[in-house]
């Protein structure tokens, strides 16, 4: 049994677009790792400064960008200040876009409520340098303004002054943050990642090396539920769920066809 690939493409298009058009509602159950991440951020005192590293690029934006927006909404709603950086060059403009969107919604001002440190190559070297003095790694912000001139940086010198670091990643940058920032300097970490990477990071969560884990679009939808602000991730869950069902159905059809064909050949 051979199904024309154009039929499969059509089925995929229908399964993805129809739930988005008619806005099918699906219940979202918050998982313990996401609840942990939310609780740790919710415990922060107003005026605290967190470091947000958007370590992903355009290819994983559908999963990680809604997560970024939800976390920023949570932080700004509680008057938490944000320092943005990235270990990916393209991660900075993505993070900046999210910051601009949410900062405008909550009337936050650059330099006072948030700052963009930018991108710096070197990964492990940068992480270690920031443990001693952030200005050793980032003397200026992304626009060239000395960090000393930014009010948000007052009293913020190294990890000791940052209660929580948030790494939103599509790759292995979390490994470096854990090995150097957490293990060497005791930095508390919350992680967000693509769904396919989540299973790789559960050992860090179980060992207490990270204090919360938000995985994929589902995790982003759960976080949107916690902050009571359903958005892109929540609306995208039905399409993702129906797509998974279609894949399972096609796999079952393929296996049934295989066994029928093999049985037919044996009889002949």
Secondary structure, DSSP 8 states (H G I E B T S, - for coil): ----HHHHHHHHHHHHHHHHHHT--------HHHHHHHHHHHTS-TT-EEEEEEE--GGGHHHHHHHHHHHHHHHHHTT-EEEEEESSHHHHHHHHHHHHHHHHHTT--BTTTEEEEEE-TTTHHHHHHHHH-HHHH-SB-TTS-BGGG-GGGTT--SGGG-S-EEEEESSSHHHHIIIIIIHHH---EEEEE-HHHHHHHHHHHHTTSSS-EEEHHHHHHHHHHHTT---HHHHHHHHHHHHHHHHHHHHHHHHHHHHHHHHHHHH-
